[in-house]
C-alpha cells in the first residue's frame, strides 16, 4: 500500500549512517527522494566519512553528523533528542533500517513525524518479505513506494569529479581493486592471482592501475612486483578521483569492497568477486555493466574462471 501526506511536506529527514558500499547504493534513493520533494528542506543524518559525498550530491540542504552515542552517555542521547526534535520534521526516511535508527524513532517526542522505515509503530512500516532474498536497492525501492516515491533508477554520480591529469593515465587501462575489510581476509582474492590477471591485461594492451588505501599497501606492492608495468596508485586516489577513473576505465575487477561500488556506478564494466562472507544477491554494486562471481573460498577461484566471467570491455 502507498499513500501520501494530506498536506505538502516541507521538512524531511533522511537517515543513512554507514557503511561505504551501502551509502553508495543509497545514492539513487537520495536522488529519488529529492526529485519527489523538489521544494522541501531535506536534512541527512549520517556519519563523518560520508559528509563530503553527501554535500556534493546536491540532494540535501543540511548534513547532520551522528556521533552514535553509547548507551552509557545519557548527555549525548539527550543532545541528539533535542537536535532531532528541533528539526520539526514532518517525515523521516530511515534508509539505515537498523536497531539504532529505529531507536531514534522511539527517542523522538510525540507527536511523532511520519516515519518510513521498519520500526514497529511507525506510519509507513516496511516489512521485507521473509521468503525472498532481496538486494538492498530493491528493499529501498519497496520501502520508498510506501510513501509514494517513484522507483529509483541507477545512481547518477556525475556530481563526483576530479582532475586526474597528475596520474598521467594511459590510453586504455583497467582498475584492479584487491582490498577489502582488514578483519575479513576471506573477502580478498589472493594477490598472486591479481598479478596474473594484471599480466594478462598487459598482454592485451591494457595497463592495470592498482587502487587501494594504506591498509592494502603490502598487497598492492606484491601485485606490482608480480606484474611489472602495472601502476601502483595506492593512497593516491580520492573518492572523486575513483569515480573519475571509473568513467574512463575499460574494465574494473575487484573484491566486495566500497570503491567497487563507486567504480561500477560511474560506468566501468565491472567484475566483483565474492566469497561465502557476502552475498551478491543482497549487496552487489549497481551500474550499467556489472558481473559477479562467487566461490566459497576466493583462494580457490582461478584466473581462468575470472577471465571467462569478464564483462564486455569498454572501447
N, C-alpha and C positions, 0 to 999 in steps of 0.2 A: 504494500500500500504506500502511496506517496501523497503528501499533502503540503500545502504552502501556508505560511502565516497569513492571518487575515489582514495584516497591515504591513506596509513596506518596512523592511529591515534596514537599519542604518548603522548598527554597531554589532560586529561579528567577531568571534574569536575562533582561531584555528589552532589546534594543539598537535604538534609533531615534534617529539623530543629527540629521537635518535632512531636507528643508527644510520651511518653514512649511506649505505645502499638503500635502505628503506626510505630515507629522506629524498634521495634522487627519484625513487619510484613514485613518491607522492607529489612530485612537481606537476605532473599532469592534473592531479586532483586540485592542487592550489590554483592552477590556471583555469580549471573548470569553475571553481568557486568564484574566482574574480570575475570571469565572464558572466556568471549568473547574477552577480551582485555588483554591477559596474559602479554604482553610486555609493555603496556602503563604505564605511570606515572599517577596515579589516585589520585585526591585530593577530600576530603569530606568537604563540608561546613555544619556545624551542630552547635548545641548549647552545652554549657558546660556539662550538665548532661549526654550526650551520648558519650563524648570523650573516656572514658575508654573502653566502649564496642566496639566502632569503632576501636580503636587501637588494641584491642585483636582479632578482626575479621580477620585480615590479608588481608582485601580487599583493603586497602588504603595505599598509600605511604606517604601522608601528611594529617593532620587533621587541618582544619581552623575553628576557633570559630567565629560564627556570634554573635556580640553584639546586634543585632537587634536595630539599631539606630531609635530614634523617628524622626518625621518629622521636629521638631524644632532643630535638631542637624546637621546642614549642614556640619560641620567639620568632623563628624563621617561618613556621607554619602560620602564625598569626599575621605576619607581614605579607605572606602570599595570599592569605584570605582577604586582607584589606585591598591588595592590588587587584585581585580578580573582581571583587565587588565594585571597585572604583571604575572599572570599565563599563559598568551598566550594560553588559552585553545582552542582546535580545536572542541571539542564537550562538551556540558553540558547536563547531565541527571537530569532534575528537577523533583525529586520524591516528592517534597513538594506540587507542583501544587497549590500554593496559590497566593493571590494578592501580598504578599510580595516578594516571589521568582520570580513572573512574573515581578515585578518592577526591579529586578536585571538584567533581560534581557534588559530592557529599559535603565538601568544605564550604561551598557557596551558601550564603544565607537565602532564605525564602523571601520572596517568590523566586524560584529557580528560572533561569532562562531556558528557552528551547535547547535541547541537547541532542545532537545527532551522534550516537555512539552505542556502546554495548552495555553500559552500566544499567542495572535494574532501576526502574523508576523514572528513567529519562523519557522525554516526549517522543523522540524518534529512535526507538531502540532497534538496533540491528542484531539479528540472531543468525549467525553464519550457519548454513546447513551442515548438520553433523555427519551426513553421509557422503560428503563431497570434499575433494581436495581442491582448494581454490587458491589461485595466485593472489598475492596481496593487492594487486591492482583491481582484480575482479571483486574482491571483498570491498574495496573502497568504492568502486562503481555502484555496487548494490547498496552500500550504506548511504551514499550521496543521493541515490534515487529516492530514498525515503523522504528526502526534503525537497524533491523536485529538481535537483541539479542534474543536467544532462550528462550522459556518459562521457567521461574524459577520453580524449584521444591519446596519441603518443605525446610524450613531453616535448616541448619546444625549448631547446637550450640555446637559442640564438642570443640570449642575454649574457651568456658566458663567453667572453672573447679575450684574447691576449695577443700581444705581439711576440711571435716566436722566432723572429728573424735571427736572434742571437744563437739559436740552436743550429743554424746552418743546415737546414733539412735537405736530405737528398730528394731526387725527383720522385722516387717511389719507395715507400717504406711501410713496414709493419710494426705494430706495437705489441710487445710482449710484456705481460704483467704477472710476474712469478710470485707476488707476495700473497699475503693473507693474514688472518689473525695470528699473532705470535703464540697465543695459548692453544691454537688448534692447528698443529702442523700437518694433520691429516688432510687439510684442505689444500695442500700445496703439491702440485706436480713436481717431481724432482728436477733440480737444476740441470742435471746431466741431460735429461730429456728436452728441456728448453734449449740447451746448447745445440742438440742435434736438430731441433726444429729451426733454430737460427741458421745453422749451416745450410739446411735445405732451402730456406728462403733466399739466402745469398746466391745459391746456385741458380735461382730463377731471376736474379737481378733485383731482388727486393732487400733493402737494408733494414735489419732488425734494430729497433730502438727499444732499449730496456728501461722500463719505468718502475719506480718504487721509491719508498721512503727509507730513512736511515735503518729501520728495522729489517729491511731486505738487502742491505748493502753487501753482506757476505754472499748471498745467493746470486745477486746480480754480477758481482765480481767473478764468481765461478762460471757463470754463463758467458761473460765476456771473454774470459780466458779460454773457454772451450770453443768459442766461435769468433776468432779474430775478424774484425770488420764490423761486428755488432757494436752499436754505440751505447755507452753507459750513460744514461740520463738520471741516475739515482739522485734524488734530492733536488733536482733542477726544475721540476715542473709544478707549478701551482695548479689549483683546480681549474682555473680559467685556461691555462696552457694545455691541460689534459683534454679539455673539451675542444680546443682549437686543433690539437693533434688528431683527435677522433674524427673531425670533419674531413681531414685530408688523408688519413691513413688508407692504404689499400686493404688492410686486414688488421685485426687485433685478436690475440689469443691470450687468455689469462685465466686465473683461478677465480673462484667465487669470492670476489673482494670488491670494495666500494668503487675504486677507479674504473673497473669494467662497466659499471652502471653508467658512469658519465660518458665513457668512450662509445658504448653501444647506443645510448640515447643521442649522441652527437652525430651518429650516422655511419660509423665504421662497421663494415661486415665483421661480425664478432663470433668467436667460438669461446664458450665459457665452460670450464672443466669443474666437475662436481664429484665429491666423494660421498660416502654414506652420511657425512656430517651435515649435509644440507640437501634440500630437495628443489630442483629447478622448477617443478610444478608450482611451487609456492613463491620463490624468490628470484627467478631468473630476470636478467635485465630486460628492459623494454626498448625497442628501437626498430628501424626498418628492415634489418637483416641480421637476425640472431640465430645461432645454432648452439645447442648444448650437448654435452657428452658426460655421462656419469658412469663411474665404476665404484665398487665397494671400497677399494683402495686405489688411490691415484698412482701409487708406485707401480701398480700392475697395468696401467694404461700405456700402451705402446705408441711410438711415433707413427707407425703405420695407421693405427686407428684414428689418431688426431688428423693426419693428412687426409684420410678418407672422409672426415666429417667437416672439413673446412668449408665455409660458405663461399659463394662466388665472389672473387676479389673485385675490388673497385679499380677501374682503369686509372 
